[in-house]
Each structure stands twice: as C-alpha cells, then as structure tokens.
C-alpha cells in the first residue's frame, strides 16, 4: 500500500549513522542522496527517506516497522542499534498478542522515534 515514507531528523548525520547500521542487517542500504536527504532501499528503489527538519512545530513520535527476512536479522538489527547506544524499548521476542509467529524488537532512533524490525514467520 505504501510507496515510501519520509521522516525529518534533528541531526541528519546522527540519524544517517543510525539507519546505515540498523537497516544493513535487514538488507537495506543508502540508494539515493539529494544533499542532506537520504533514501534507503533493498531493491535499488528508496522506500524510506530521512532529511533535516524543515517544518515548524514539535516533532511527534513516529512508529516505523521494517521487515526482516528472519529472526536472526531482527536480532542483528537490535544488536546494531544497541551498539550505537539506542534506547531499548523491547528486546527481540515473540509477540503472540499480535499474531502467532510475530517476532520483533523495538528501539528509539536519535530523534525519539519507535523503530522496529519484525519477522512474521515462525522459527
């Protein structure tokens, strides 16, 4: 349903370092850059964009869930985030209240967003 998502960052360089590290285990890398605006994707097409704040008002928390190919990738995402000092919201585990086989980990990015890696298949 969604073609791409973009978020504004208080410190684009810090956010880029965070997303460079945590998206790599999920198969995504930088695929496009326009000055300070960076697009990430897994297939050469940018699906997720970050850039500097360019609108007025307070930033609100966003929830971003990135697909992981398997549970190992969820754990690698989590390890990369923790290594960067990200706040841990939820360590990798099953979330049966969502649906059987839902396996996810949640951390905060440098702007306070709730970022998740999720795998929807059983072990």
C-alpha positions in Angstrom: 0.0 0.0 0.0 2.8 2.5 0.9 5.3 3.5 -1.8 7.7 5.3 0.6 7.9 7.0 3.9 10.0 10.1 4.9 10.8 11.5 8.3 12.5 14.7 9.5 15.6 14.4 11.7 17.0 16.9 14.2 20.5 15.7 13.4 20.6 14.1 9.9 24.2 12.9 10.3 23.4 11.1 13.6 20.2 9.6 12.1 22.1 8.5 8.9 24.7 6.7 11.0 21.9 5.0 13.0 19.9 3.9 9.9 23.1 2.9 8.0 23.8 0.4 10.8 20.4 -0.9 11.7 19.0 -1.3 8.2 22.0 -3.2 6.9 21.0 -6.5 8.6 17.6 -6.0 7.0 19.1 -5.8 3.6 18.6 -2.1 3.0 21.3 0.5 2.2 21.6 4.1 1.0 20.4 4.1 -2.6 19.9 7.8 -3.2 21.0 11.1 -1.8 19.9 14.7 -2.6 22.1 16.9 -0.4 21.1 16.2 3.2 18.2 14.0 2.2 19.0 10.2 2.1 16.9 7.4 0.7 17.2 3.8 1.8 16.0 0.7 0.0 16.6 -3.0 -0.5 16.0 -3.2 -4.3 17.6 -0.1 -5.6 14.4 1.9 -5.0 14.3 4.2 -2.0 11.4 3.2 0.3 12.5 5.1 3.4 13.8 8.7 3.4 15.4 10.8 6.1 16.2 14.5 6.0 16.5 17.7 8.1 13.7 19.3 9.9 12.1 21.8 7.5 8.7 22.4 9.1 7.7 24.3 12.2 6.2 22.7 15.3 7.1 19.9 17.7 8.3 16.6 16.5 5.9 13.7 17.3 7.0 10.2 17.8 6.6 8.0 14.7 6.5 4.2 14.7 8.5 2.6 11.9 8.4 -1.1 11.4 11.0 -2.6 9.0 10.5 -6.1 7.5 13.2 -8.6 8.4 13.8 -11.7 6.4 14.1 -13.9 9.5 14.5 -13.8 13.3 18.3 -13.6 13.0 18.0 -10.3 11.1 15.8 -8.9 13.9 18.5 -9.8 16.4 21.2 -8.2 14.2 19.1 -5.0 13.8 18.7 -4.9 17.6 22.4 -5.5 18.2 23.4 -2.8 15.8 21.0 -0.3 17.5 22.3 -1.2 21.0 25.9 -0.8 19.8 25.0 2.7 18.8 23.6 3.5 22.2 19.9 3.4 21.2 17.3 3.2 23.9 15.8 -0.3 24.1 12.1 -0.3 24.1 11.6 -4.1 23.7 14.3 -6.7 23.2 13.7 -9.3 20.4 10.9 -11.7 21.3 7.6 -13.2 20.1 4.5 -11.1 20.3 1.7 -13.6 20.2 -0.8 -10.9 21.1 -0.2 -9.5 17.6 -0.4 -12.9 15.8 1.4 -16.3 16.0 4.9 -16.1 14.7 5.2 -12.3 15.1 8.8 -11.7 16.2 10.1 -8.1 16.8 12.5 -5.8 18.5 11.9 -2.1 19.3 14.4 0.7 19.8 14.4 4.5 19.7 16.2 6.3 16.9 18.2 9.5 17.5 15.0 11.6 17.2 13.0 9.5 19.6 11.0 7.5 17.1 10.0 4.0 17.9 11.8 1.8 15.3 11.1 -1.9 15.0 12.4 -4.8 13.0 9.8 -7.5 12.5 9.6 -11.0 11.1 6.2 -12.6 10.6 7.2 -16.2 10.1 7.7 -18.9 12.8 11.2 -20.1 13.5 
